[in-house]
Amino acid sequence: MQVVLDGLNNMLRIAGEESMAVANLIEECGGLDKIEMLQSHDNQEIYRMAFTIIDTYFSPEGEEDTAVVPQETDDGFQFNSGSNAPDGGFIF
């Protein structure tokens, strides 16, 4: 696994400006799903390599989901207080 991940990382790194096209090809053939599964591997080195590849080549840059980011004020972060929880709480 380490050799395969190292090879993928090298291909993506050497692709330079074309790394996005190579990443798309990997994703189209199901490779990204396999790399994501390796993030739960017992071997920490394999986990780190898989995480690094995903973080470097498959994570969108600058995209922040504003729907989940709390508002920041002088008093700290303000989370959405309009929750759908029942008045008496949840009954289990």
ABEGO torsion letter per residue (X at the ends): XAAAAAAAAAAAAAAEAAAAAAAAAAAAAGAAAAAAAAAABABAAAAAAAAAAAAAAABBBGBBBAAABBBBBAAEBBBBABBABBAAEBBX
